[in-house]
Amino acid sequence: MAATSFLLAMAVLATLLAVGSCGTALTFTVGKGSGSTSLSLVTNVAISEVEVKEKGAADWSELKESSTNTWTLSSKAPLKGPFSVRFLVKNGGYRVIDDVIPAEFKVGSAYKTSIQI
């Protein structure tokens, strides 16, 4: 009887761990209008407070949400990649992904991350 209870408890624990680790991998897609002085990122899940850091920059630049899951940055000077991205996950704190968008990005290219949301 004790062995059955132990096996049942282990099965419940394994199920809880499997369900708790499920999520959608965050993907950034370079949106229309992106070029040498602008960057538009479209995400496949809802995130907030998106910022990017250009190669060699000391500070983060805030992107503006222009429509649902679409974030844009406009600059007077040419942008320098690769770009690191920092964002806020609801109920999850800030996350940073280094060099996720390459310097030679192309409109329509998708960059999948290992972060599950």
Steps between C-alpha positions, in 0.01 A plus 500: 500500500783744587669431166178582316461830687862588428461425129180703486671795671792480257262495201315807630830682559625415150174628349522826694858555388413429136204737502693773684784494248276536196502829319553663166851580385532875447572596139595843365415564134648805326203701378428715196666839501820373661820632348818687577332757727196309627423165656158341537465182703188284505466245779294183500399549866406801710793672671549859613761771550720390211845655465800428279869562543709553190845349463742697718229724652500581869126565525176327405261661250127466566277371221145627467209263462332601174244219487446177687831316542679743264784714637685771306813709535583795277841665498658794322831314486555158343434212740786265583429131560503241628226603742438374851139516618368567852130465577251450781297181528170537682541345847851392406741792525749626246683279252804582287604319183843594370561545127163348400455724192806484268659805339392380154133445589243462223134602509291191564780305668401331826738447789381238747627519857530236770279702735164333568207730578 
